[in-house]
């Protein structure tokens, strides 16, 4: 069984792989708009949104996720948290890539 330190290291490595995957999926003209720090914030905000919305607690095998709604919500969260002003249309691509990464991880 891994120690807490090992678990944290593994989580950090997974987050880096996820951010790298997301960056690779973004359209070229959008890639430069997000720093690594921005991507990590957005990834956390996406998870928070899924928890708070109850999506993760659904018993349905297939859950319909409105990616634009997620993008709009986390864009508002970023403003409220004073992280920055993100274009919801650009954040949409991050949300989409994040979901793709999660689905590939489940396979």
ABEGO torsion letter per residue (X at the ends): XBBAAAAAAAAAAAAAAAAAAAAAABBAAAAAABBAAAAAAAAAAAAAAAAAAGAAABABABBBBBAAAAAAAAAAAAAAAGAEBBBAAAAAAAAAAAAAAAAAAAX
